């Protein structure tokens, strides 16, 4: 969603999606590359992040993860990108 379209009803929907998910710890303990221009950190246990992503996508199917560009989204934190 474009940031300006995230309204109170959408936020309430997200809150309902996450109310029954317990807090979890994560450890970003691995690195990887997407191509040669994007460096990322990944969680030791990606399962909880996949669950969160799946729930959001099921609730908002018009907005697939990464705009539907990838069949298998990898939970990660981007830490460097070469925009040349």
Phi, psi and omega in degrees: 000145173290141184308322183289348179263357179278100186254175180306319177298321178295318177296322178295320177299316179296318179300317178297322180299325189259356186296329182263010177264125179286151174302150177217154176268152174222153177228119177272096189237016176218155178240161176200171179236142165255109187066218179244009186237357181227117179260135183225159171252140180238151179284147176303317180242101183281349185308310181299325179289323176296321178299313179300314180298315180298318180297316180295317181295320178296324180281332183230069186295344177285354184232075181293155177304137179052036178056028177074014184286341186229138179290324184233093180291132180262119177300128184198168171239116178290131180242344177203141178217131177266114183263020181300000000 
